[in-house]
Amino acid sequence: MAMEYRWDGRDGELIRFDRKRDIHEGYNWKQHKWEECPEAFDASVGIYDGFLRKITEQEAEEIIKNK
């Protein structure tokens, strides 16, 4: 599994995860960096299905750039 990105435009939640490499991160808008995030783990196992939209890495970069 490659890195997957999810976005919730209403709450401004941007996360990414890769279960194979045990990476579960959320974007910290105040510090402008990715950091460990329990919600990203929850999303990786399907808890937030229906709430988060799957996006590409390029879309995630655009969201970060435009916020």
PyMOL Python script that loads the backbone (N, CA, C, O; Angstrom):
from pymol import cmd

cmd.read_pdbstr("""\
ATOM      1  N   MET A   1       0.852  -1.191   0.000  1.00  0.00           N
ATOM      2  CA  MET A   1       0.000   0.000   0.000  1.00  0.00           C
ATOM      3  C   MET A   1       0.884   1.235   0.000  1.00  0.00           C
ATOM      4  O   MET A   1       1.842   1.322   0.769  1.00  0.00           O
ATOM      5  N   ALA A   2       0.573   2.156  -0.833  1.00  0.00           N
ATOM      6  CA  ALA A   2       1.302   3.428  -0.903  1.00  0.00           C
ATOM      7  C   ALA A   2       0.645   4.437   0.027  1.00  0.00           C
ATOM      8  O   ALA A   2      -0.411   4.180   0.605  1.00  0.00           O
ATOM      9  N   MET A   3       1.282   5.572   0.155  1.00  0.00           N
ATOM     10  CA  MET A   3       0.735   6.643   0.988  1.00  0.00           C
ATOM     11  C   MET A   3      -0.631   7.049   0.442  1.00  0.00           C
ATOM     12  O   MET A   3      -0.793   7.267  -0.759  1.00  0.00           O
ATOM     13  N   GLU A   4      -1.607   7.147   1.337  1.00  0.00           N
ATOM     14  CA  GLU A   4      -2.953   7.594   0.974  1.00  0.00           C
ATOM     15  C   GLU A   4      -3.238   8.905   1.686  1.00  0.00           C
ATOM     16  O   GLU A   4      -2.802   9.128   2.815  1.00  0.00           O
ATOM     17  N   TYR A   5      -3.970   9.756   1.008  1.00  0.00           N
ATOM     18  CA  TYR A   5      -4.313  11.078   1.543  1.00  0.00           C
ATOM     19  C   TYR A   5      -5.826  11.184   1.663  1.00  0.00           C
ATOM     20  O   TYR A   5      -6.560  10.698   0.803  1.00  0.00           O
ATOM     21  N   ARG A   6      -6.298  11.831   2.748  1.00  0.00           N
ATOM     22  CA  ARG A   6      -7.727  12.059   2.962  1.00  0.00           C
ATOM     23  C   ARG A   6      -7.940  13.510   3.378  1.00  0.00           C
ATOM     24  O   ARG A   6      -7.088  14.117   4.027  1.00  0.00           O
ATOM     25  N   TRP A   7      -9.101  14.057   2.991  1.00  0.00           N
ATOM     26  CA  TRP A   7      -9.402  15.463   3.244  1.00  0.00           C
ATOM     27  C   TRP A   7     -10.845  15.617   3.674  1.00  0.00           C
ATOM     28  O   TRP A   7     -11.745  15.020   3.084  1.00  0.00           O
ATOM     29  N   ASP A   8     -11.063  16.417   4.702  1.00  0.00           N
ATOM     30  CA  ASP A   8     -12.400  16.821   5.124  1.00  0.00           C
ATOM     31  C   ASP A   8     -12.426  18.340   5.038  1.00  0.00           C
ATOM     32  O   ASP A   8     -11.951  19.028   5.941  1.00  0.00           O
ATOM     33  N   GLY A   9     -12.979  18.858   3.952  1.00  0.00           N
ATOM     34  CA  GLY A   9     -12.997  20.296   3.721  1.00  0.00           C
ATOM     35  C   GLY A   9     -13.799  21.067   4.744  1.00  0.00           C
ATOM     36  O   GLY A   9     -13.490  22.225   5.024  1.00  0.00           O
ATOM     37  N   ARG A  10     -14.816  20.455   5.303  1.00  0.00           N
ATOM     38  CA  ARG A  10     -15.651  21.154   6.282  1.00  0.00           C
ATOM     39  C   ARG A  10     -14.876  21.436   7.562  1.00  0.00           C
ATOM     40  O   ARG A  10     -14.935  22.542   8.098  1.00  0.00           O
ATOM     41  N   ASP A  11     -14.148  20.434   8.053  1.00  0.00           N
ATOM     42  CA  ASP A  11     -13.399  20.602   9.298  1.00  0.00           C
ATOM     43  C   ASP A  11     -11.937  20.977   9.066  1.00  0.00           C
ATOM     44  O   ASP A  11     -11.216  21.276  10.018  1.00  0.00           O
ATOM     45  N   GLY A  12     -11.497  20.963   7.812  1.00  0.00           N
ATOM     46  CA  GLY A  12     -10.107  21.311   7.518  1.00  0.00           C
ATOM     47  C   GLY A  12      -9.119  20.240   7.928  1.00  0.00           C
ATOM     48  O   GLY A  12      -7.948  20.533   8.171  1.00  0.00           O
ATOM     49  N   GLU A  13      -9.575  19.004   8.009  1.00  0.00           N
ATOM     50  CA  GLU A  13      -8.721  17.888   8.425  1.00  0.00           C
ATOM     51  C   GLU A  13      -8.031  17.294   7.202  1.00  0.00           C
ATOM     52  O   GLU A  13      -8.695  16.831   6.274  1.00  0.00           O
ATOM     53  N   LEU A  14      -6.701  17.307   7.199  1.00  0.00           N
ATOM     54  CA  LEU A  14      -5.903  16.721   6.122  1.00  0.00           C
ATOM     55  C   LEU A  14      -5.002  15.673   6.753  1.00  0.00           C
ATOM     56  O   LEU A  14      -4.198  15.980   7.633  1.00  0.00           O
ATOM     57  N   ILE A  15      -5.143  14.432   6.298  1.00  0.00           N
ATOM     58  CA  ILE A  15      -4.342  13.350   6.881  1.00  0.00           C
ATOM     59  C   ILE A  15      -3.732  12.507   5.764  1.00  0.00           C
ATOM     60  O   ILE A  15      -4.169  12.535   4.614  1.00  0.00           O
ATOM     61  N   ARG A  16      -2.710  11.761   6.155  1.00  0.00           N
ATOM     62  CA  ARG A  16      -2.092  10.804   5.246  1.00  0.00           C
ATOM     63  C   ARG A  16      -1.651   9.592   6.052  1.00  0.00           C
ATOM     64  O   ARG A  16      -1.339   9.694   7.238  1.00  0.00           O
ATOM     65  N   PHE A  17      -1.632   8.436   5.379  1.00  0.00           N
ATOM     66  CA  PHE A  17      -1.203   7.231   6.071  1.00  0.00           C
ATOM     67  C   PHE A  17      -0.682   6.197   5.084  1.00  0.00           C
ATOM     68  O   PHE A  17      -1.039   6.181   3.906  1.00  0.00           O
ATOM     69  N   ASP A  18       0.177   5.337   5.617  1.00  0.00           N
ATOM     70  CA  ASP A  18       0.701   4.178   4.902  1.00  0.00           C
ATOM     71  C   ASP A  18       0.824   3.078   5.945  1.00  0.00           C
ATOM     72  O   ASP A  18       1.764   3.076   6.741  1.00  0.00           O
ATOM     73  N   ARG A  19      -0.112   2.152   5.946  1.00  0.00           N
ATOM     74  CA  ARG A  19      -0.123   1.109   6.975  1.00  0.00           C
ATOM     75  C   ARG A  19       1.091   0.198   6.894  1.00  0.00           C
ATOM     76  O   ARG A  19       1.562  -0.283   7.924  1.00  0.00           O
ATOM     77  N   LYS A  20       1.610  -0.053   5.695  1.00  0.00           N
ATOM     78  CA  LYS A  20       2.787  -0.918   5.553  1.00  0.00           C
ATOM     79  C   LYS A  20       3.997  -0.337   6.265  1.00  0.00           C
ATOM     80  O   LYS A  20       4.773  -1.063   6.886  1.00  0.00           O
ATOM     81  N   ARG A  21       4.150   0.968   6.172  1.00  0.00           N
ATOM     82  CA  ARG A  21       5.303   1.633   6.788  1.00  0.00           C
ATOM     83  C   ARG A  21       4.962   2.228   8.154  1.00  0.00           C
ATOM     84  O   ARG A  21       5.793   2.908   8.757  1.00  0.00           O
ATOM     85  N   ASP A  22       3.749   1.979   8.645  1.00  0.00           N
ATOM     86  CA  ASP A  22       3.289   2.461   9.947  1.00  0.00           C
ATOM     87  C   ASP A  22       3.396   3.986  10.061  1.00  0.00           C
ATOM     88  O   ASP A  22       3.895   4.516  11.054  1.00  0.00           O
ATOM     89  N   ILE A  23       2.920   4.672   9.030  1.00  0.00           N
ATOM     90  CA  ILE A  23       2.892   6.135   9.029  1.00  0.00           C
ATOM     91  C   ILE A  23       1.438   6.576   9.128  1.00  0.00           C
ATOM     92  O   ILE A  23       0.607   6.179   8.311  1.00  0.00           O
ATOM     93  N   HIS A  24       1.133   7.395  10.128  1.00  0.00           N
ATOM     94  CA  HIS A  24      -0.221   7.918  10.338  1.00  0.00           C
ATOM     95  C   HIS A  24      -0.083   9.370  10.779  1.00  0.00           C
ATOM     96  O   HIS A  24       0.141   9.653  11.956  1.00  0.00           O
ATOM     97  N   GLU A  25      -0.221  10.293   9.818  1.00  0.00           N
ATOM     98  CA  GLU A  25       0.055  11.689  10.108  1.00  0.00           C
ATOM     99  C   GLU A  25      -1.105  12.600   9.721  1.00  0.00           C
ATOM    100  O   GLU A  25      -1.890  12.309   8.818  1.00  0.00           O
ATOM    101  N   GLY A  26      -1.174  13.695  10.433  1.00  0.00           N
ATOM    102  CA  GLY A  26      -2.106  14.763  10.118  1.00  0.00           C
ATOM    103  C   GLY A  26      -1.321  16.040   9.886  1.00  0.00           C
ATOM    104  O   GLY A  26      -0.220  16.208  10.410  1.00  0.00           O
ATOM    105  N   TYR A  27      -1.890  16.935   9.100  1.00  0.00           N
ATOM    106  CA  TYR A  27      -1.182  18.182   8.824  1.00  0.00           C
ATOM    107  C   TYR A  27      -1.500  19.195   9.917  1.00  0.00           C
ATOM    108  O   TYR A  27      -2.666  19.476  10.195  1.00  0.00           O
ATOM    109  N   ASN A  28      -0.452  19.743  10.535  1.00  0.00           N
ATOM    110  CA  ASN A  28      -0.587  20.756  11.571  1.00  0.00           C
ATOM    111  C   ASN A  28      -0.555  22.121  10.884  1.00  0.00           C
ATOM    112  O   ASN A  28       0.494  22.572  10.424  1.00  0.00           O
ATOM    113  N   TRP A  29      -1.712  22.768  10.821  1.00  0.00           N
ATOM    114  CA  TRP A  29      -1.839  24.032  10.098  1.00  0.00           C
ATOM    115  C   TRP A  29      -1.091  25.176  10.776  1.00  0.00           C
ATOM    116  O   TRP A  29      -0.674  26.116  10.099  1.00  0.00           O
ATOM    117  N   LYS A  30      -0.913  25.121  12.090  1.00  0.00           N
ATOM    118  CA  LYS A  30      -0.211  26.198  12.799  1.00  0.00           C
ATOM    119  C   LYS A  30       1.299  26.111  12.600  1.00  0.00           C
ATOM    120  O   LYS A  30       1.970  27.129  12.432  1.00  0.00           O
ATOM    121  N   GLN A  31       1.828  24.891  12.621  1.00  0.00           N
ATOM    122  CA  GLN A  31       3.273  24.710  12.473  1.00  0.00           C
ATOM    123  C   GLN A  31       3.679  24.366  11.045  1.00  0.00           C
ATOM    124  O   GLN A  31       4.869  24.258  10.749  1.00  0.00           O
ATOM    125  N   HIS A  32       2.708  24.192  10.163  1.00  0.00           N
ATOM    126  CA  HIS A  32       2.943  23.898   8.749  1.00  0.00           C
ATOM    127  C   HIS A  32       3.828  22.674   8.546  1.00  0.00           C
ATOM    128  O   HIS A  32       4.833  22.721   7.837  1.00  0.00           O
ATOM    129  N   LYS A  33       3.425  21.571   9.190  1.00  0.00           N
ATOM    130  CA  LYS A  33       4.187  20.332   9.012  1.00  0.00           C
ATOM    131  C   LYS A  33       3.291  19.123   9.302  1.00  0.00           C
ATOM    132  O   LYS A  33       2.256  19.238   9.958  1.00  0.00           O
ATOM    133  N   TRP A  34       3.711  17.975   8.800  1.00  0.00           N
ATOM    134  CA  TRP A  34       3.028  16.715   9.079  1.00  0.00           C
ATOM    135  C   TRP A  34       3.526  16.193  10.422  1.00  0.00           C
ATOM    136  O   TRP A  34       4.715  16.281  10.731  1.00  0.00           O
ATOM    137  N   GLU A  35       2.591  15.640  11.229  1.00  0.00           N
ATOM    138  CA  GLU A  35       2.974  15.062  12.516  1.00  0.00           C
ATOM    139  C   GLU A  35       2.084  13.876  12.837  1.00  0.00           C
ATOM    140  O   GLU A  35       0.994  13.732  12.282  1.00  0.00           O
ATOM    141  N   GLU A  36       2.556  13.032  13.734  1.00  0.00           N
ATOM    142  CA  GLU A  36       1.818  11.835  14.143  1.00  0.00           C
ATOM    143  C   GLU A  36       0.397  12.223  14.560  1.00  0.00           C
ATOM    144  O   GLU A  36       0.194  13.230  15.238  1.00  0.00           O
ATOM    145  N   CYS A  37      -0.588  11.409  14.147  1.00  0.00           N
ATOM    146  CA  CYS A  37      -1.984  11.778  14.366  1.00  0.00           C
ATOM    147  C   CYS A  37      -2.833  10.524  14.579  1.00  0.00           C
ATOM    148  O   CYS A  37      -2.919   9.687  13.680  1.00  0.00           O
ATOM    149  N   PRO A  38      -3.460  10.376  15.749  1.00  0.00           N
ATOM    150  CA  PRO A  38      -4.295   9.193  15.998  1.00  0.00           C
ATOM    151  C   PRO A  38      -5.484   9.096  15.046  1.00  0.00           C
ATOM    152  O   PRO A  38      -5.923   7.991  14.728  1.00  0.00           O
ATOM    153  N   GLU A  39      -6.011  10.223  14.587  1.00  0.00           N
ATOM    154  CA  GLU A  39      -7.135  10.200  13.654  1.00  0.00           C
ATOM    155  C   GLU A  39      -6.724   9.582  12.315  1.00  0.00           C
ATOM    156  O   GLU A  39      -7.541   8.949  11.646  1.00  0.00           O
ATOM    157  N   ALA A  40      -5.474   9.763  11.929  1.00  0.00           N
ATOM    158  CA  ALA A  40      -4.984   9.173  10.683  1.00  0.00           C
ATOM    159  C   ALA A  40      -4.964   7.649  10.793  1.00  0.00           C
ATOM    160  O   ALA A  40      -5.269   6.953   9.825  1.00  0.00           O
ATOM    161  N   PHE A  41      -4.606   7.133  11.965  1.00  0.00           N
ATOM    162  CA  PHE A  41      -4.668   5.680  12.163  1.00  0.00           C
ATOM    163  C   PHE A  41      -6.110   5.213  12.060  1.00  0.00           C
ATOM    164  O   PHE A  41      -6.395   4.214  11.399  1.00  0.00           O
ATOM    165  N   ASP A  42      -7.017   5.926  12.707  1.00  0.00           N
ATOM    166  CA  ASP A  42      -8.433   5.559  12.642  1.00  0.00           C
ATOM    167  C   ASP A  42      -8.933   5.544  11.202  1.00  0.00           C
ATOM    168  O   ASP A  42      -9.685   4.651  10.811  1.00  0.00           O
ATOM    169  N   ALA A  43      -8.518   6.528  10.421  1.00  0.00           N
ATOM    170  CA  ALA A  43      -8.927   6.588   9.017  1.00  0.00           C
ATOM    171  C   ALA A  43      -8.351   5.422   8.230  1.00  0.00           C
ATOM    172  O   ALA A  43      -9.001   4.901   7.323  1.00  0.00           O
ATOM    173  N   SER A  44      -7.144   5.011   8.569  1.00  0.00           N
ATOM    174  CA  SER A  44      -6.499   3.922   7.835  1.00  0.00           C
ATOM    175  C   SER A  44      -7.216   2.596   8.023  1.00  0.00           C
ATOM    176  O   SER A  44      -7.113   1.710   7.173  1.00  0.00           O
ATOM    177  N   VAL A  45      -7.938   2.449   9.123  1.00  0.00           N
ATOM    178  CA  VAL A  45      -8.684   1.201   9.363  1.00  0.00           C
ATOM    179  C   VAL A  45     -10.169   1.350   9.036  1.00  0.00           C
ATOM    180  O   VAL A  45     -10.955   0.435   9.281  1.00  0.00           O
ATOM    181  N   GLY A  46     -10.551   2.497   8.483  1.00  0.00           N
ATOM    182  CA  GLY A  46     -11.910   2.658   7.979  1.00  0.00           C
ATOM    183  C   GLY A  46     -12.919   3.294   8.907  1.00  0.00           C
ATOM    184  O   GLY A  46     -14.104   3.328   8.576  1.00  0.00           O
ATOM    185  N   ILE A  47     -12.504   3.798  10.055  1.00  0.00           N
ATOM    186  CA  ILE A  47     -13.442   4.376  11.018  1.00  0.00           C
ATOM    187  C   ILE A  47     -14.126   5.622  10.469  1.00  0.00           C
ATOM    188  O   ILE A  47     -15.297   5.858  10.765  1.00  0.00           O
ATOM    189  N   TYR A  48     -13.420   6.425   9.676  1.00  0.00           N
ATOM    190  CA  TYR A  48     -13.985   7.668   9.164  1.00  0.00           C
ATOM    191  C   TYR A  48     -14.512   7.553   7.740  1.00  0.00           C
ATOM    192  O   TYR A  48     -14.734   8.573   7.088  1.00  0.00           O
ATOM    193  N   ASP A  49     -14.717   6.338   7.240  1.00  0.00           N
ATOM    194  CA  ASP A  49     -15.237   6.183   5.879  1.00  0.00           C
ATOM    195  C   ASP A  49     -16.525   6.976   5.729  1.00  0.00           C
ATOM    196  O   ASP A  49     -17.407   6.924   6.586  1.00  0.00           O
ATOM    197  N   GLY A  50     -16.617   7.699   4.643  1.00  0.00           N
ATOM    198  CA  GLY A  50     -17.790   8.525   4.391  1.00  0.00           C
ATOM    199  C   GLY A  50     -17.625   9.958   4.848  1.00  0.00           C
ATOM    200  O   GLY A  50     -18.365  10.833   4.398  1.00  0.00           O
ATOM    201  N   PHE A  51     -16.676  10.221   5.728  1.00  0.00           N
ATOM    202  CA  PHE A  51     -16.436  11.574   6.218  1.00  0.00           C
ATOM    203  C   PHE A  51     -15.249  12.222   5.519  1.00  0.00           C
ATOM    204  O   PHE A  51     -15.226  13.438   5.325  1.00  0.00           O
ATOM    205  N   LEU A  52     -14.268  11.416   5.144  1.00  0.00           N
ATOM    206  CA  LEU A  52     -13.053  11.934   4.526  1.00  0.00           C
ATOM    207  C   LEU A  52     -13.011  11.544   3.058  1.00  0.00           C
ATOM    208  O   LEU A  52     -13.298  10.401   2.702  1.00  0.00           O
ATOM    209  N   ARG A  53     -12.657  12.488   2.218  1.00  0.00           N
ATOM    210  CA  ARG A  53     -12.573  12.241   0.781  1.00  0.00           C
ATOM    211  C   ARG A  53     -11.148  11.846   0.423  1.00  0.00           C
ATOM    212  O   ARG A  53     -10.192  12.505   0.831  1.00  0.00           O
ATOM    213  N   LYS A  54     -11.011  10.773  -0.336  1.00  0.00           N
ATOM    214  CA  LYS A  54      -9.692  10.328  -0.791  1.00  0.00           C
ATOM    215  C   LYS A  54      -9.202  11.299  -1.863  1.00  0.00           C
ATOM    216  O   LYS A  54      -9.922  11.610  -2.812  1.00  0.00           O
ATOM    217  N   ILE A  55      -7.962  11.773  -1.697  1.00  0.00           N
ATOM    218  CA  ILE A  55      -7.373  12.710  -2.646  1.00  0.00           C
ATOM    219  C   ILE A  55      -5.974  12.229  -3.015  1.00  0.00           C
ATOM    220  O   ILE A  55      -5.435  11.309  -2.399  1.00  0.00           O
ATOM    221  N   THR A  56      -5.395  12.869  -4.031  1.00  0.00           N
ATOM    222  CA  THR A  56      -4.033  12.536  -4.439  1.00  0.00           C
ATOM    223  C   THR A  56      -3.033  13.387  -3.652  1.00  0.00           C
ATOM    224  O   THR A  56      -3.405  14.349  -2.980  1.00  0.00           O
ATOM    225  N   GLU A  57      -1.779  13.017  -3.751  1.00  0.00           N
ATOM    226  CA  GLU A  57      -0.726  13.798  -3.102  1.00  0.00           C
ATOM    227  C   GLU A  57      -0.682  15.211  -3.675  1.00  0.00           C
ATOM    228  O   GLU A  57      -0.468  16.174  -2.939  1.00  0.00           O
ATOM    229  N   GLN A  58      -0.884  15.337  -4.979  1.00  0.00           N
ATOM    230  CA  GLN A  58      -0.874  16.649  -5.612  1.00  0.00           C
ATOM    231  C   GLN A  58      -2.025  17.514  -5.098  1.00  0.00           C
ATOM    232  O   GLN A  58      -1.847  18.711  -4.875  1.00  0.00           O
ATOM    233  N   GLU A  59      -3.195  16.920  -4.910  1.00  0.00           N
ATOM    234  CA  GLU A  59      -4.325  17.672  -4.359  1.00  0.00           C
ATOM    235  C   GLU A  59      -4.022  18.118  -2.937  1.00  0.00           C
ATOM    236  O   GLU A  59      -4.370  19.235  -2.552  1.00  0.00           O
ATOM    237  N   ALA A  60      -3.378  17.259  -2.149  1.00  0.00           N
ATOM    238  CA  ALA A  60      -3.004  17.621  -0.779  1.00  0.00           C
ATOM    239  C   ALA A  60      -2.032  18.808  -0.796  1.00  0.00           C
ATOM    240  O   ALA A  60      -2.162  19.730   0.010  1.00  0.00           O
ATOM    241  N   GLU A  61      -1.069  18.782  -1.705  1.00  0.00           N
ATOM    242  CA  GLU A  61      -0.117  19.882  -1.810  1.00  0.00           C
ATOM    243  C   GLU A  61      -0.813  21.190  -2.186  1.00  0.00           C
ATOM    244  O   GLU A  61      -0.451  22.252  -1.680  1.00  0.00           O
ATOM    245  N   GLU A  62      -1.800  21.119  -3.061  1.00  0.00           N
ATOM    246  CA  GLU A  62      -2.559  22.303  -3.452  1.00  0.00           C
ATOM    247  C   GLU A  62      -3.375  22.850  -2.282  1.00  0.00           C
ATOM    248  O   GLU A  62      -3.453  24.063  -2.087  1.00  0.00           O
ATOM    249  N   ILE A  63      -3.979  21.955  -1.507  1.00  0.00           N
ATOM    250  CA  ILE A  63      -4.768  22.379  -0.335  1.00  0.00           C
ATOM    251  C   ILE A  63      -3.854  23.102   0.648  1.00  0.00           C
ATOM    252  O   ILE A  63      -4.211  24.161   1.164  1.00  0.00           O
ATOM    253  N   ILE A  64      -2.684  22.540   0.909  1.00  0.00           N
ATOM    254  CA  ILE A  64      -1.734  23.154   1.838  1.00  0.00           C
ATOM    255  C   ILE A  64      -1.302  24.526   1.303  1.00  0.00           C
ATOM    256  O   ILE A  64      -1.256  25.501   2.052  1.00  0.00           O
ATOM    257  N   LYS A  65      -0.995  24.593   0.035  1.00  0.00           N
ATOM    258  CA  LYS A  65      -0.521  25.838  -0.580  1.00  0.00           C
ATOM    259  C   LYS A  65      -1.587  26.939  -0.534  1.00  0.00           C
ATOM    260  O   LYS A  65      -1.258  28.112  -0.355  1.00  0.00           O
ATOM    261  N   ASN A  66      -2.850  26.567  -0.695  1.00  0.00           N
ATOM    262  CA  ASN A  66      -3.930  27.548  -0.783  1.00  0.00           C
ATOM    263  C   ASN A  66      -4.584  27.891   0.548  1.00  0.00           C
ATOM    264  O   ASN A  66      -5.488  28.726   0.576  1.00  0.00           O
ATOM    265  N   LYS A  67      -4.173  27.295   1.625  1.00  0.00           N
ATOM    266  CA  LYS A  67      -4.759  27.600   2.945  1.00  0.00           C
ATOM    267  C   LYS A  67      -4.024  28.719   3.612  1.00  0.00           C
ATOM    268  O   LYS A  67      -4.374  29.111   4.725  1.00  0.00           O
TER     269      LYS A  67
END
""", "prot")
cmd.dss("prot")
cmd.show_as("cartoon", "prot")
cmd.util.cbc("prot")
cmd.orient("prot")
